[in-house]
Amino acid sequence: MDEKQYAVFCRKGSDVDELIECAASPGMQKTKTAFQVEKVVVLSDAEYAIFRKEGFMQDQVFLFENGDHMWFDPSESCWHCLLIKGEHSREGILVEAEGYSYARYAAHVPDCSLVRVGAVPVQFEYPVKPPHKKKEAPER
């Protein structure tokens, strides 16, 4: 199994700034908890900007549709969560909705490239399109 990753999950944070503030508070640094990304959801940069500023407490279709990819495992003290990010954003948000369709528990990720996601599925939310893979020339 991969080495565990850790983050500070905040309950009912309203936006990214609140997550950052929550995680930076001295008492919260002791509450870093293991997490495992079960699915990556890629929003358009415009939709991600809205989500990160005002969308945490609003119902989100992509959270509702992915409820089976989010849970907390008390035996391992591990959040199984979604990684929500913009098409071109470096940062992201880890979300465990706890059966709701809003970000009930969330953690800020300053650099998504540092999060190990392995072969988890990636969901591209319209109008985002999956990146095109270049076709390899046939060998001659």
Secondary structure, DSSP 8 states (H G I E B T S, - for coil): ----EEE--EET--SHHHHHHHHHSTTGGGG-EEEEEEEEEEE-HHHHHHIIIIITTS--HHHHHTGGG-EEETTTTEEEEEEEEESS-S-EEEEE-TTSSS-SEEEEES-GGGS--TT--EEE-TT-------------
